[in-house]
């Protein structure tokens, strides 16, 4: 899925992938900023817990948003593809200021939401200004090219990652989550070796990339974001490497950004603040 076509005289909403395990109680900086850009305490938030197999995930986020001060936070129980064509769910989404995709298994998101009226609605509304945040699996699902699974390790190999179609809010990045905590450098590099047109975004836990309508990425949270830029990739052995063999990549750029850091996805320029 490619991003929806931009409407005239509109500004795309933020795309906010979160690396998972975001702080929820003591200093929920990421969630507070999400709420702020959605319009503050009067915002209407749709919570989609489809990725999770736990029955209380959606309700826990609903309680959390209400504790923060959001009165209009509602769980959309999208458990089947039929649910994703329900007119009541679509109506609430059409009036929402923000969508929050919980963690779990990103394949549950892609196989349940992919190609449905809900997925199309989220994409159209994001282009029209609605903000979309996702944590862990919800973050991985956001771009057109989704990391569906893989293995730990720092060195790319042809079989280190499994890719699948994502939601398609952007085709400019590939996102991985729990990045430093689960040693996922190798699988993000592998994903980029297969798709060297995109920028790789590796999100540490409790860390978010607020990607604005101008494609500038701002870092918020307590961890770091690893940005991998294959613009100057001059050599890749991916086309001849066998399963399990290391892949050679020459000319790949890498940035580590912490809170306040910025990266322009179009110009490929990084800055500490």
NURO-466616 format. One record per residue (C-alpha): residue in one letter; x, y, z; residue number from 1. Coordinates in nm, 2 decimals. Layout:
<recs>
<rec resn="A" X="X" Y="Y" Z="Z" resi="NUM"/>
...
</recs>
This chain:
<recs>
<rec resn="X" X="0.00" Y="0.00" Z="0.00" resi="1"/>
<rec resn="X" X="0.13" Y="0.34" Z="-0.09" resi="2"/>
<rec resn="X" X="0.03" Y="0.66" Z="0.10" resi="3"/>
<rec resn="X" X="-0.30" Y="0.81" Z="0.01" resi="4"/>
<rec resn="X" X="-0.29" Y="1.10" Z="-0.24" resi="5"/>
<rec resn="X" X="-0.24" Y="1.44" Z="-0.07" resi="6"/>
<rec resn="X" X="-0.55" Y="1.66" Z="-0.08" resi="7"/>
<rec resn="X" X="-0.52" Y="2.03" Z="-0.18" resi="8"/>
<rec resn="X" X="-0.50" Y="2.28" Z="0.10" resi="9"/>
<rec resn="X" X="-0.45" Y="2.01" Z="0.37" resi="10"/>
<rec resn="X" X="-0.16" Y="1.93" Z="0.59" resi="11"/>
<rec resn="X" X="-0.08" Y="1.57" Z="0.67" resi="12"/>
<rec resn="X" X="-0.11" Y="1.46" Z="1.03" resi="13"/>
<rec resn="X" X="0.18" Y="1.34" Z="1.23" resi="14"/>
<rec resn="X" X="0.30" Y="0.98" Z="1.21" resi="15"/>
<rec resn="X" X="0.43" Y="0.88" Z="1.55" resi="16"/>
<rec resn="X" X="0.60" Y="0.54" Z="1.58" resi="17"/>
<rec resn="X" X="0.70" Y="0.45" Z="1.94" resi="18"/>
<rec resn="X" X="0.96" Y="0.19" Z="2.03" resi="19"/>
<rec resn="X" X="0.74" Y="0.01" Z="2.29" resi="20"/>
<rec resn="X" X="0.73" Y="0.02" Z="2.67" resi="21"/>
<rec resn="X" X="0.65" Y="0.39" Z="2.67" resi="22"/>
<rec resn="X" X="0.63" Y="0.55" Z="3.01" resi="23"/>
<rec resn="X" X="0.26" Y="0.56" Z="3.11" resi="24"/>
<rec resn="X" X="0.25" Y="0.68" Z="3.47" resi="25"/>
<rec resn="X" X="0.53" Y="0.89" Z="3.62" resi="26"/>
<rec resn="X" X="0.62" Y="1.11" Z="3.32" resi="27"/>
<rec resn="X" X="0.42" Y="1.01" Z="3.01" resi="28"/>
<rec resn="X" X="0.61" Y="1.26" Z="2.79" resi="29"/>
<rec resn="X" X="0.54" Y="1.08" Z="2.46" resi="30"/>
<rec resn="X" X="0.17" Y="1.03" Z="2.53" resi="31"/>
<rec resn="X" X="0.14" Y="1.39" Z="2.66" resi="32"/>
<rec resn="X" X="0.28" Y="1.52" Z="2.34" resi="33"/>
<rec resn="X" X="0.06" Y="1.30" Z="2.13" resi="34"/>
<rec resn="X" X="-0.24" Y="1.43" Z="2.31" resi="35"/>
<rec resn="X" X="-0.12" Y="1.79" Z="2.28" resi="36"/>
<rec resn="X" X="-0.09" Y="1.77" Z="1.90" resi="37"/>
<rec resn="X" X="-0.43" Y="1.60" Z="1.87" resi="38"/>
<rec resn="X" X="-0.58" Y="1.91" Z="2.03" resi="39"/>
<rec resn="X" X="-0.54" Y="1.86" Z="2.41" resi="40"/>
<rec resn="X" X="-0.80" Y="1.72" Z="2.65" resi="41"/>
<rec resn="X" X="-1.09" Y="1.78" Z="2.41" resi="42"/>
<rec resn="X" X="-0.94" Y="1.55" Z="2.15" resi="43"/>
<rec resn="X" X="-1.12" Y="1.24" Z="2.03" resi="44"/>
<rec resn="X" X="-0.89" Y="0.94" Z="2.02" resi="45"/>
<rec resn="X" X="-0.95" Y="0.60" Z="1.86" resi="46"/>
<rec resn="X" X="-0.76" Y="0.31" Z="2.03" resi="47"/>
<rec resn="X" X="-0.70" Y="0.00" Z="1.81" resi="48"/>
<rec resn="X" X="-0.57" Y="-0.30" Z="2.01" resi="49"/>
<rec resn="X" X="-0.59" Y="-0.55" Z="1.73" resi="50"/>
<rec resn="X" X="-0.22" Y="-0.64" Z="1.75" resi="51"/>
<rec resn="X" X="-0.26" Y="-0.77" Z="2.11" resi="52"/>
<rec resn="X" X="-0.39" Y="-1.11" Z="2.21" resi="53"/>
<rec resn="X" X="-0.47" Y="-0.97" Z="2.56" resi="54"/>
<rec resn="X" X="-0.83" Y="-0.88" Z="2.62" resi="55"/>
<rec resn="X" X="-0.76" Y="-0.59" Z="2.85" resi="56"/>
<rec resn="X" X="-0.50" Y="-0.40" Z="2.63" resi="57"/>
<rec resn="X" X="-0.74" Y="-0.16" Z="2.47" resi="58"/>
<rec resn="X" X="-0.93" Y="-0.09" Z="2.79" resi="59"/>
<rec resn="X" X="-0.61" Y="-0.03" Z="2.98" resi="60"/>
<rec resn="X" X="-0.51" Y="0.24" Z="2.72" resi="61"/>
<rec resn="X" X="-0.86" Y="0.38" Z="2.74" resi="62"/>
<rec resn="X" X="-0.83" Y="0.42" Z="3.11" resi="63"/>
<rec resn="X" X="-0.48" Y="0.56" Z="3.08" resi="64"/>
<rec resn="X" X="-0.59" Y="0.83" Z="2.83" resi="65"/>
<rec resn="X" X="-0.89" Y="0.92" Z="3.05" resi="66"/>
<rec resn="X" X="-0.66" Y="0.94" Z="3.35" resi="67"/>
<rec resn="X" X="-0.44" Y="1.19" Z="3.16" resi="68"/>
<rec resn="X" X="-0.76" Y="1.39" Z="3.10" resi="69"/>
<rec resn="X" X="-0.90" Y="1.27" Z="2.76" resi="70"/>
<rec resn="X" X="-1.27" Y="1.23" Z="2.79" resi="71"/>
<rec resn="X" X="-1.33" Y="1.10" Z="2.44" resi="72"/>
<rec resn="X" X="-1.10" Y="0.80" Z="2.41" resi="73"/>
<rec resn="X" X="-1.27" Y="0.49" Z="2.27" resi="74"/>
<rec resn="X" X="-1.15" Y="0.13" Z="2.20" resi="75"/>
<rec resn="X" X="-1.24" Y="0.00" Z="1.85" resi="76"/>
<rec resn="X" X="-1.26" Y="-0.38" Z="1.89" resi="77"/>
<rec resn="X" X="-1.14" Y="-0.47" Z="1.54" resi="78"/>
<rec resn="X" X="-1.09" Y="-0.84" Z="1.59" resi="79"/>
<rec resn="X" X="-1.21" Y="-0.96" Z="1.24" resi="80"/>
<rec resn="X" X="-1.20" Y="-0.82" Z="0.89" resi="81"/>
<rec resn="X" X="-1.58" Y="-0.79" Z="0.91" resi="82"/>
<rec resn="X" X="-1.53" Y="-0.56" Z="1.21" resi="83"/>
<rec resn="X" X="-1.31" Y="-0.34" Z="1.00" resi="84"/>
<rec resn="X" X="-1.61" Y="-0.26" Z="0.77" resi="85"/>
<rec resn="X" X="-1.85" Y="-0.17" Z="1.05" resi="86"/>
<rec resn="X" X="-2.01" Y="0.17" Z="1.00" resi="87"/>
<rec resn="X" X="-2.01" Y="0.26" Z="1.37" resi="88"/>
<rec resn="X" X="-1.63" Y="0.21" Z="1.39" resi="89"/>
<rec resn="X" X="-1.58" Y="0.40" Z="1.06" resi="90"/>
<rec resn="X" X="-1.80" Y="0.69" Z="1.18" resi="91"/>
<rec resn="X" X="-1.59" Y="0.73" Z="1.50" resi="92"/>
<rec resn="X" X="-1.27" Y="0.72" Z="1.31" resi="93"/>
<rec resn="X" X="-1.40" Y="0.98" Z="1.07" resi="94"/>
<rec resn="X" X="-1.44" Y="1.22" Z="1.36" resi="95"/>
<rec resn="X" X="-1.12" Y="1.13" Z="1.55" resi="96"/>
<rec resn="X" X="-0.83" Y="1.37" Z="1.60" resi="97"/>
<rec resn="X" X="-0.59" Y="1.08" Z="1.66" resi="98"/>
<rec resn="X" X="-0.55" Y="0.70" Z="1.64" resi="99"/>
<rec resn="X" X="-0.34" Y="0.49" Z="1.87" resi="100"/>
<rec resn="X" X="-0.23" Y="0.14" Z="1.76" resi="101"/>
<rec resn="X" X="-0.12" Y="-0.08" Z="2.05" resi="102"/>
<rec resn="X" X="0.16" Y="-0.33" Z="2.06" resi="103"/>
<rec resn="X" X="0.14" Y="-0.71" Z="2.01" resi="104"/>
<rec resn="X" X="0.20" Y="-0.88" Z="1.68" resi="105"/>
<rec resn="X" X="0.21" Y="-0.67" Z="1.37" resi="106"/>
<rec resn="X" X="0.09" Y="-0.95" Z="1.15" resi="107"/>
<rec resn="X" X="-0.24" Y="-0.94" Z="1.34" resi="108"/>
<rec resn="X" X="-0.27" Y="-0.58" Z="1.23" resi="109"/>
<rec resn="X" X="-0.17" Y="-0.64" Z="0.86" resi="110"/>
<rec resn="X" X="-0.39" Y="-0.95" Z="0.82" resi="111"/>
<rec resn="X" X="-0.69" Y="-0.80" Z="1.00" resi="112"/>
<rec resn="X" X="-0.68" Y="-0.44" Z="0.89" resi="113"/>
<rec resn="X" X="-0.50" Y="-0.47" Z="0.55" resi="114"/>
<rec resn="X" X="-0.72" Y="-0.36" Z="0.26" resi="115"/>
<rec resn="X" X="-1.03" Y="-0.29" Z="0.47" resi="116"/>
<rec resn="X" X="-1.24" Y="0.02" Z="0.50" resi="117"/>
<rec resn="X" X="-1.07" Y="0.10" Z="0.84" resi="118"/>
<rec resn="X" X="-0.72" Y="0.09" Z="0.68" resi="119"/>
<rec resn="X" X="-0.84" Y="0.31" Z="0.40" resi="120"/>
<rec resn="X" X="-1.01" Y="0.55" Z="0.64" resi="121"/>
<rec resn="X" X="-0.69" Y="0.59" Z="0.86" resi="122"/>
<rec resn="X" X="-0.48" Y="0.66" Z="0.55" resi="123"/>
<rec resn="X" X="-0.72" Y="0.92" Z="0.41" resi="124"/>
<rec resn="X" X="-0.78" Y="1.09" Z="0.75" resi="125"/>
<rec resn="X" X="-0.40" Y="1.10" Z="0.81" resi="126"/>
<rec resn="X" X="-0.35" Y="1.28" Z="0.48" resi="127"/>
<rec resn="X" X="-0.63" Y="1.52" Z="0.59" resi="128"/>
<rec resn="X" X="-0.47" Y="1.60" Z="0.93" resi="129"/>
<rec resn="X" X="-0.55" Y="1.32" Z="1.17" resi="130"/>
<rec resn="X" X="-0.25" Y="1.21" Z="1.38" resi="131"/>
<rec resn="X" X="-0.16" Y="0.84" Z="1.40" resi="132"/>
<rec resn="X" X="0.06" Y="0.69" Z="1.68" resi="133"/>
<rec resn="X" X="0.16" Y="0.33" Z="1.73" resi="134"/>
<rec resn="X" X="0.37" Y="0.15" Z="1.98" resi="135"/>
<rec resn="X" X="0.59" Y="-0.16" Z="1.92" resi="136"/>
<rec resn="X" X="0.39" Y="-0.37" Z="1.67" resi="137"/>
<rec resn="X" X="0.17" Y="-0.06" Z="1.60" resi="138"/>
<rec resn="X" X="0.49" Y="0.13" Z="1.50" resi="139"/>
<rec resn="X" X="0.62" Y="-0.14" Z="1.27" resi="140"/>
<rec resn="X" X="0.28" Y="-0.15" Z="1.09" resi="141"/>
<rec resn="X" X="0.28" Y="0.21" Z="0.99" resi="142"/>
<rec resn="X" X="0.49" Y="0.23" Z="0.67" resi="143"/>
<rec resn="X" X="0.43" Y="0.06" Z="0.34" resi="144"/>
<rec resn="X" X="0.71" Y="-0.19" Z="0.39" resi="145"/>
<rec resn="X" X="0.66" Y="-0.36" Z="0.73" resi="146"/>
<rec resn="X" X="0.91" Y="-0.57" Z="0.93" resi="147"/>
<rec resn="X" X="0.69" Y="-0.87" Z="1.02" resi="148"/>
<rec resn="X" X="0.95" Y="-1.06" Z="1.21" resi="149"/>
<rec resn="X" X="1.31" Y="-1.18" Z="1.22" resi="150"/>
<rec resn="X" X="1.61" Y="-1.26" Z="1.45" resi="151"/>
<rec resn="X" X="1.85" Y="-1.08" Z="1.67" resi="152"/>
<rec resn="X" X="2.20" Y="-0.99" Z="1.57" resi="153"/>
<rec resn="X" X="2.42" Y="-0.70" Z="1.44" resi="154"/>
<rec resn="X" X="2.53" Y="-0.84" Z="1.10" resi="155"/>
<rec resn="X" X="2.28" Y="-0.86" Z="0.82" resi="156"/>
<rec resn="X" X="2.20" Y="-1.19" Z="0.65" resi="157"/>
<rec resn="X" X="1.94" Y="-1.27" Z="0.38" resi="158"/>
<rec resn="X" X="1.72" Y="-1.46" Z="0.63" resi="159"/>
<rec resn="X" X="1.74" Y="-1.23" Z="0.92" resi="160"/>
<rec resn="X" X="1.41" Y="-1.05" Z="0.85" resi="161"/>
<rec resn="X" X="1.06" Y="-1.12" Z="0.72" resi="162"/>
<rec resn="X" X="0.88" Y="-0.84" Z="0.53" resi="163"/>
<rec resn="X" X="0.51" Y="-0.79" Z="0.47" resi="164"/>
<rec resn="X" X="0.29" Y="-0.50" Z="0.35" resi="165"/>
<rec resn="X" X="0.21" Y="-0.25" Z="0.62" resi="166"/>
<rec resn="X" X="-0.05" Y="0.02" Z="0.66" resi="167"/>
<rec resn="X" X="0.11" Y="0.25" Z="0.40" resi="168"/>
<rec resn="X" X="0.11" Y="0.59" Z="0.58" resi="169"/>
<rec resn="X" X="0.45" Y="0.65" Z="0.43" resi="170"/>
<rec resn="X" X="0.68" Y="0.47" Z="0.18" resi="171"/>
<rec resn="X" X="0.99" Y="0.67" Z="0.29" resi="172"/>
<rec resn="X" X="1.09" Y="0.47" Z="0.60" resi="173"/>
<rec resn="X" X="1.11" Y="0.12" Z="0.74" resi="174"/>
<rec resn="X" X="1.06" Y="0.10" Z="1.12" resi="175"/>
<rec resn="X" X="1.19" Y="-0.14" Z="1.38" resi="176"/>
<rec resn="X" X="1.11" Y="-0.13" Z="1.75" resi="177"/>
<rec resn="X" X="1.26" Y="-0.24" Z="2.09" resi="178"/>
<rec resn="X" X="1.58" Y="-0.17" Z="1.89" resi="179"/>
<rec resn="X" X="1.87" Y="-0.16" Z="2.13" resi="180"/>
<rec resn="X" X="1.70" Y="-0.38" Z="2.39" resi="181"/>
<rec resn="X" X="1.66" Y="-0.67" Z="2.14" resi="182"/>
<rec resn="X" X="1.97" Y="-0.62" Z="1.92" resi="183"/>
<rec resn="X" X="1.79" Y="-0.56" Z="1.60" resi="184"/>
<rec resn="X" X="2.05" Y="-0.36" Z="1.40" resi="185"/>
<rec resn="X" X="2.11" Y="-0.66" Z="1.17" resi="186"/>
<rec resn="X" X="1.75" Y="-0.71" Z="1.07" resi="187"/>
<rec resn="X" X="1.69" Y="-0.34" Z="1.00" resi="188"/>
<rec resn="X" X="2.01" Y="-0.34" Z="0.78" resi="189"/>
<rec resn="X" X="1.88" Y="-0.65" Z="0.61" resi="190"/>
<rec resn="X" X="1.54" Y="-0.49" Z="0.54" resi="191"/>
<rec resn="X" X="1.72" Y="-0.18" Z="0.39" resi="192"/>
<rec resn="X" X="1.94" Y="-0.40" Z="0.18" resi="193"/>
<rec resn="X" X="1.62" Y="-0.53" Z="0.02" resi="194"/>
<rec resn="X" X="1.47" Y="-0.18" Z="0.00" resi="195"/>
<rec resn="X" X="1.76" Y="0.07" Z="-0.02" resi="196"/>
<rec resn="X" X="1.53" Y="0.36" Z="-0.12" resi="197"/>
<rec resn="X" X="1.40" Y="0.39" Z="0.23" resi="198"/>
<rec resn="X" X="1.54" Y="0.53" Z="0.56" resi="199"/>
<rec resn="X" X="1.57" Y="0.29" Z="0.85" resi="200"/>
<rec resn="X" X="1.43" Y="0.40" Z="1.19" resi="201"/>
<rec resn="X" X="1.53" Y="0.19" Z="1.49" resi="202"/>
<rec resn="X" X="1.34" Y="0.29" Z="1.80" resi="203"/>
<rec resn="X" X="1.46" Y="0.22" Z="2.15" resi="204"/>
<rec resn="X" X="1.19" Y="0.16" Z="2.41" resi="205"/>
<rec resn="X" X="1.02" Y="0.47" Z="2.56" resi="206"/>
<rec resn="X" X="1.13" Y="0.66" Z="2.25" resi="207"/>
<rec resn="X" X="0.92" Y="0.81" Z="1.97" resi="208"/>
<rec resn="X" X="0.98" Y="0.96" Z="1.63" resi="209"/>
<rec resn="X" X="0.73" Y="1.25" Z="1.57" resi="210"/>
<rec resn="X" X="0.73" Y="1.27" Z="1.19" resi="211"/>
<rec resn="X" X="0.56" Y="1.59" Z="1.09" resi="212"/>
<rec resn="X" X="0.39" Y="1.69" Z="0.77" resi="213"/>
<rec resn="X" X="0.72" Y="1.83" Z="0.64" resi="214"/>
<rec resn="X" X="0.88" Y="1.49" Z="0.69" resi="215"/>
<rec resn="X" X="1.10" Y="1.61" Z="0.97" resi="216"/>
<rec resn="X" X="1.15" Y="1.36" Z="1.25" resi="217"/>
<rec resn="X" X="1.18" Y="1.49" Z="1.61" resi="218"/>
<rec resn="X" X="1.30" Y="1.26" Z="1.88" resi="219"/>
<rec resn="X" X="1.10" Y="1.24" Z="2.21" resi="220"/>
<rec resn="X" X="1.16" Y="1.01" Z="2.50" resi="221"/>
<rec resn="X" X="1.43" Y="0.86" Z="2.72" resi="222"/>
<rec resn="X" X="1.62" Y="0.64" Z="2.47" resi="223"/>
<rec resn="X" X="1.77" Y="0.68" Z="2.13" resi="224"/>
<rec resn="X" X="1.67" Y="0.65" Z="1.77" resi="225"/>
<rec resn="X" X="1.91" Y="0.48" Z="1.52" resi="226"/>
<rec resn="X" X="1.86" Y="0.63" Z="1.17" resi="227"/>
<rec resn="X" X="2.02" Y="0.43" Z="0.89" resi="228"/>
<rec resn="X" X="2.05" Y="0.62" Z="0.56" resi="229"/>
<rec resn="X" X="2.14" Y="0.41" Z="0.25" resi="230"/>
<rec resn="X" X="2.16" Y="0.71" Z="0.02" resi="231"/>
<rec resn="X" X="2.53" Y="0.66" Z="-0.05" resi="232"/>
<rec resn="X" X="2.52" Y="0.28" Z="-0.05" resi="233"/>
<rec resn="X" X="2.78" Y="0.19" Z="-0.31" resi="234"/>
<rec resn="X" X="2.80" Y="-0.19" Z="-0.27" resi="235"/>
<rec resn="X" X="2.57" Y="-0.47" Z="-0.15" resi="236"/>
<rec resn="X" X="2.63" Y="-0.84" Z="-0.16" resi="237"/>
<rec resn="X" X="2.27" Y="-0.92" Z="-0.09" resi="238"/>
<rec resn="X" X="2.20" Y="-1.05" Z="-0.44" resi="239"/>
<rec resn="X" X="2.46" Y="-1.33" Z="-0.40" resi="240"/>
<rec resn="X" X="2.46" Y="-1.41" Z="-0.03" resi="241"/>
<rec resn="X" X="2.31" Y="-1.75" Z="0.08" resi="242"/>
<rec resn="X" X="2.09" Y="-1.81" Z="0.38" resi="243"/>
<rec resn="X" X="2.29" Y="-1.75" Z="0.70" resi="244"/>
<rec resn="X" X="2.58" Y="-1.58" Z="0.52" resi="245"/>
<rec resn="X" X="2.68" Y="-1.23" Z="0.62" resi="246"/>
<rec resn="X" X="2.60" Y="-0.95" Z="0.38" resi="247"/>
<rec resn="X" X="2.84" Y="-0.68" Z="0.29" resi="248"/>
<rec resn="X" X="2.71" Y="-0.32" Z="0.27" resi="249"/>
<rec resn="X" X="2.94" Y="-0.03" Z="0.19" resi="250"/>
<rec resn="X" X="2.86" Y="0.34" Z="0.22" resi="251"/>
<rec resn="X" X="2.56" Y="0.32" Z="0.46" resi="252"/>
<rec resn="X" X="2.51" Y="0.62" Z="0.68" resi="253"/>
<rec resn="X" X="2.42" Y="0.59" Z="1.05" resi="254"/>
<rec resn="X" X="2.30" Y="0.85" Z="1.31" resi="255"/>
<rec resn="X" X="2.22" Y="0.81" Z="1.68" resi="256"/>
<rec resn="X" X="1.97" Y="1.07" Z="1.79" resi="257"/>
<rec resn="X" X="1.84" Y="1.13" Z="2.14" resi="258"/>
<rec resn="X" X="1.57" Y="1.36" Z="2.28" resi="259"/>
<rec resn="X" X="1.56" Y="1.69" Z="2.09" resi="260"/>
<rec resn="X" X="1.74" Y="1.54" Z="1.79" resi="261"/>
<rec resn="X" X="1.61" Y="1.58" Z="1.44" resi="262"/>
<rec resn="X" X="1.63" Y="1.42" Z="1.10" resi="263"/>
<rec resn="X" X="1.49" Y="1.54" Z="0.77" resi="264"/>
<rec resn="X" X="1.37" Y="1.24" Z="0.58" resi="265"/>
<rec resn="X" X="1.37" Y="1.43" Z="0.25" resi="266"/>
<rec resn="X" X="1.71" Y="1.61" Z="0.27" resi="267"/>
<rec resn="X" X="1.86" Y="1.32" Z="0.48" resi="268"/>
<rec resn="X" X="2.02" Y="1.58" Z="0.72" resi="269"/>
<rec resn="X" X="2.05" Y="1.51" Z="1.09" resi="270"/>
<rec resn="X" X="2.09" Y="1.76" Z="1.37" resi="271"/>
<rec resn="X" X="2.13" Y="1.72" Z="1.75" resi="272"/>
<rec resn="X" X="1.86" Y="1.97" Z="1.82" resi="273"/>
</recs>
